[in-house]
Amino acid sequence: MRDGKVSLVWDVGSGSKRLDFPGLDITNNKWTRINATRFGSHASLSVHQLESNSPPLPTVTTTSPGSARVLDIDNNTVIHIGGLGRPSALRSTTFQGCVGEASLNERNMGLWNYVSREGECGGCFSSPQAEETSFHFDGSGFSLVQKPLRATSTSIVLLLFGSTCDITSCLSQRDFLSIELVEGRVRLTFDLGSGPLILTSSRKYNTGVWYKITLQRNKRKGRWVRTRVRARTRVRARTRVRNRVRTRVVSRSYVGCIKNVEIARSNFDLLRDAFGVRKGCVLECLSEAEPSFLPSAAQFGSSRYSHMTFVINPHSVRKSRAHDGLLLLLSSKNHMDFAVLRLVGGRLQMSADLGKGPASVASSVRLNDGQWHMISRRSVSVSVDGSSDSVSIKGNQLDVENRLYLGGLPHMHTVKRMNVSSSFPGCIRSVILNSAHLDLSKPSSQHDVTSCFTNDQAGSYFNGSGYAVFMRDGYKVGSDVTVSLEFRTSQSEGVFVGISSAKVDAIGLEMVNGQVVFNVNNGAGRVSVRSIGQMLCDGQWHHLVAKKTKHTLSLSVDRLNYSTQNPYPQSTSAETNNPVYVGGHPGTTDRSSQLDEAERKIGKQTQTLQQFVNKHKHHHSL
């Protein structure tokens, strides 16, 4: 390597030759695969960075001068790795970095099994590329291994990356053995000729982690052990069922990873005779289906003034997890006559004034449980799921306008007499007023109304097209701050929280390549701490806490802790007085656009967060 570029230099006896690989600088602390091949006087060189999303660059080739074709080596030949005495053709003699997976003529070289060593050679962190000892099955084929087995005993050991729905290994003779994943459970079937024995695990193993499966049989006695090895990220699981070789075998394909297969104490290369198999276990984010919505329901509460307006000629079903909010309002111009239905403290409250004084009644049944409820009212009574409550009221006639507000009120509409302060944060459907159905898909006007999820959860959903803004008057980070939230996502990139000044001071919490990264700039330079381990874009809920003090940054993800020291002791406070952005930043709503200046200060360019964020909290540490 010279100036960050990889070169191949060789001399077979008739003059040295140099082959440079242009256009790729590998001095970026990332793992790089280098393949150098020589046949006679012809040589080729390919260089590819394993973490790069771009396709590999073309291989370069050249020919050495002269007529010599043979590289004379023998058992006394010494191979130098990482440095050597300087031949005249070389421009550098040392290397600083990590070397691994070295091979010569397709034979692996144990780098710690050296003859001699000069200088210090320490260990390296393992590279983040796909595991080279494992094999990924895409569900379209199989790997065929052959091993004569003893008739009276069987021993099988394998490591299974349980992330698919079905795995099958079967023999086509009368006596056969199969190991499957059926609906996530491991199923063992073997037949010695007198009938099958079927064993099925009670728990599921398609959980996206490594499991070791050991099977031992001695005549008619068997021992079956399943052990969890280590956590990994989830890969999309799917089932493909074809014509069955055995009626007792459920499926004939597997999507996931297998490694360290041992049968009768023999190991196997699963690529030797295989189709639909590739080397390495590819770690991916969970591919999650888009959420489904209820076609006949409307979600209110996106803003304080979220509402629908209907023009009417003077019973609803709804669900919510909120405590307060306006459901329905009818009133006169001067608000002397009105009828209002709202949620107060999780219970439904009906208030009305027929011109001679208001009266209110509240339901005895709580509604903020996220379930659908049937609501009806007649006179001044309210019924929730059949439980009725009523109150007497003066007057006989309700004189109101022909305009009905559903879910909330417009910004300029003031109703001090009715004590309505915000819209209803929940879903409403099947609204009937005096036997007339209101078509929620065709209001005369609406503001900040969205669709309702078929299956909802507690939390706030971000679809990648926007963000939430808190503390518009400005938040001062200072020397100590703590950010705590829960999230789940299937995206590898996203912004959780960002606060940025007009200068350089900023904090940012984001997802980068499936890991959480906490960035802080106190004015002297950016400091970062990130999580490591399994990817967090697995569609599961994760809890994270990010803390900034004067001299330390710390990050906790699912009780795994990471920290780093502030290398700028003279700068300990982030001087901000700016809004708090959650789930994105201005400039990230257009995926094709560059992030604005505030986002660039926080960290790497990322898109807005997709999926759910829950329990977002910002507070100074005490």
PEPE-V539010 format. One record per backbone hydrogen bond with DSSP energy under -0.5 kcal/mol. NH is the residue of the N-H (numbers start at 1). CO is the residue of the C=O. If there is no record, write none. Layout:
# PEPE-V539010
nh:NH co:CO
nh:NH co:CO
This chain:
# PEPE-V539010
nh:2 co:5
nh:5 co:2
nh:8 co:19
nh:10 co:17
nh:12 co:15
nh:17 co:10
nh:19 co:8
nh:20 co:18
nh:21 co:6
nh:22 co:20
nh:24 co:21
nh:26 co:4
nh:26 co:24
nh:28 co:26
nh:33 co:48
nh:34 co:32
nh:35 co:46
nh:37 co:44
nh:39 co:42
nh:42 co:39
nh:43 co:62
nh:44 co:37
nh:45 co:60
nh:46 co:35
nh:48 co:33
nh:50 co:31
nh:51 co:31
nh:52 co:49
nh:57 co:47
nh:60 co:45
nh:62 co:43
nh:64 co:41
nh:72 co:70
nh:73 co:71
nh:77 co:74
nh:80 co:78
nh:84 co:93
nh:87 co:85
nh:90 co:87
nh:95 co:82
nh:97 co:95
nh:104 co:107
nh:107 co:104
nh:109 co:102
nh:110 co:108
nh:111 co:109
nh:113 co:110
nh:114 co:112
nh:131 co:281
nh:134 co:131
nh:135 co:258
nh:136 co:278
nh:137 co:135
nh:137 co:256
nh:138 co:136
nh:138 co:276
nh:139 co:254
nh:142 co:275
nh:144 co:273
nh:145 co:143
nh:154 co:217
nh:156 co:215
nh:157 co:262
nh:158 co:213
nh:159 co:259
nh:160 co:158
nh:160 co:211
nh:161 co:257
nh:162 co:160
nh:162 co:209
nh:163 co:161
nh:165 co:238
nh:176 co:191
nh:178 co:189
nh:180 co:187
nh:182 co:180
nh:182 co:185
nh:183 co:165
nh:183 co:181
nh:184 co:165
nh:185 co:182
nh:187 co:180
nh:188 co:199
nh:189 co:178
nh:190 co:197
nh:191 co:176
nh:192 co:195
nh:197 co:190
nh:199 co:188
nh:201 co:186
nh:205 co:184
nh:207 co:205
nh:208 co:162
nh:210 co:230
nh:211 co:160
nh:212 co:227
nh:213 co:158
nh:213 co:211
nh:214 co:212
nh:214 co:225
nh:215 co:156
nh:216 co:223
nh:217 co:154
nh:218 co:221
nh:219 co:152
nh:221 co:218
nh:223 co:216
nh:225 co:214
nh:227 co:212
nh:229 co:210
nh:230 co:210
nh:232 co:208
nh:249 co:246
nh:250 co:248
nh:252 co:240
nh:256 co:137
nh:256 co:254
nh:257 co:161
nh:258 co:135
nh:259 co:159
nh:260 co:133
nh:262 co:157
nh:263 co:266
nh:264 co:155
nh:266 co:263
nh:268 co:261
nh:270 co:268
nh:272 co:269
nh:274 co:271
nh:275 co:142
nh:278 co:136
nh:280 co:134
nh:282 co:280
nh:284 co:282
nh:286 co:537
nh:288 co:286
nh:294 co:452
nh:295 co:293
nh:297 co:294
nh:298 co:428
nh:299 co:450
nh:300 co:298
nh:300 co:426
nh:302 co:448
nh:306 co:303
nh:307 co:447
nh:308 co:406
nh:309 co:445
nh:310 co:404
nh:312 co:310
nh:312 co:402
nh:314 co:312
nh:316 co:375
nh:317 co:429
nh:318 co:373
nh:319 co:427
nh:320 co:367
nh:321 co:425
nh:325 co:343
nh:326 co:422
nh:327 co:341
nh:328 co:341
nh:329 co:405
nh:330 co:339
nh:332 co:337
nh:335 co:332
nh:338 co:353
nh:339 co:330
nh:340 co:351
nh:341 co:328
nh:342 co:349
nh:343 co:325
nh:344 co:342
nh:344 co:347
nh:346 co:323
nh:347 co:344
nh:348 co:365
nh:349 co:342
nh:350 co:361
nh:351 co:340
nh:351 co:349
nh:352 co:359
nh:353 co:338
nh:354 co:357
nh:354 co:394
nh:355 co:336
nh:359 co:352
nh:361 co:350
nh:363 co:348
nh:367 co:346
nh:368 co:346
nh:369 co:367
nh:370 co:320
nh:373 co:318
nh:375 co:316
nh:375 co:373
nh:376 co:383
nh:382 co:389
nh:383 co:376
nh:384 co:387
nh:385 co:374
nh:385 co:383
nh:387 co:384
nh:388 co:386
nh:389 co:382
nh:391 co:380
nh:399 co:397
nh:400 co:398
nh:401 co:331
nh:404 co:310
nh:405 co:329
nh:406 co:308
nh:406 co:404
nh:407 co:327
nh:413 co:410
nh:414 co:412
nh:418 co:415
nh:419 co:415
nh:419 co:416
nh:420 co:415
nh:421 co:419
nh:423 co:304
nh:424 co:326
nh:424 co:407
nh:425 co:324
nh:425 co:423
nh:426 co:424
nh:427 co:319
nh:428 co:298
nh:429 co:317
nh:430 co:296
nh:432 co:315
nh:432 co:430
nh:433 co:436
nh:436 co:433
nh:437 co:435
nh:438 co:431
nh:439 co:437
nh:440 co:438
nh:442 co:439
nh:444 co:309
nh:445 co:309
nh:447 co:307
nh:450 co:299
nh:452 co:294
nh:454 co:292
nh:460 co:613
nh:462 co:611
nh:464 co:609
nh:468 co:582
nh:470 co:580
nh:474 co:471
nh:475 co:578
nh:477 co:475
nh:478 co:574
nh:481 co:548
nh:482 co:619
nh:483 co:546
nh:484 co:617
nh:485 co:544
nh:486 co:614
nh:487 co:542
nh:488 co:612
nh:494 co:511
nh:495 co:607
nh:496 co:509
nh:497 co:509
nh:498 co:581
nh:499 co:507
nh:501 co:505
nh:506 co:521
nh:507 co:499
nh:508 co:519
nh:509 co:497
nh:510 co:517
nh:511 co:494
nh:512 co:515
nh:514 co:492
nh:515 co:512
nh:517 co:510
nh:518 co:529
nh:519 co:508
nh:519 co:517
nh:520 co:527
nh:521 co:506
nh:522 co:525
nh:527 co:520
nh:529 co:518
nh:531 co:516
nh:536 co:514
nh:538 co:536
nh:539 co:489
nh:542 co:487
nh:544 co:485
nh:545 co:556
nh:546 co:483
nh:547 co:554
nh:548 co:481
nh:549 co:552
nh:553 co:564
nh:554 co:547
nh:555 co:562
nh:556 co:545
nh:557 co:560
nh:558 co:543
nh:560 co:557
nh:561 co:559
nh:562 co:555
nh:564 co:553
nh:566 co:551
nh:567 co:565
nh:569 co:567
nh:571 co:568
nh:572 co:570
nh:574 co:478
nh:575 co:573
nh:576 co:574
nh:578 co:475
nh:580 co:470
nh:581 co:498
nh:581 co:579
nh:582 co:468
nh:583 co:496
nh:588 co:585
nh:591 co:589
nh:593 co:590
nh:596 co:586
nh:600 co:596
nh:601 co:597
nh:602 co:598
nh:603 co:599
nh:608 co:588
nh:609 co:495
nh:609 co:583
nh:611 co:462
nh:612 co:488
nh:613 co:460
nh:614 co:486
nh:617 co:484
nh:619 co:482
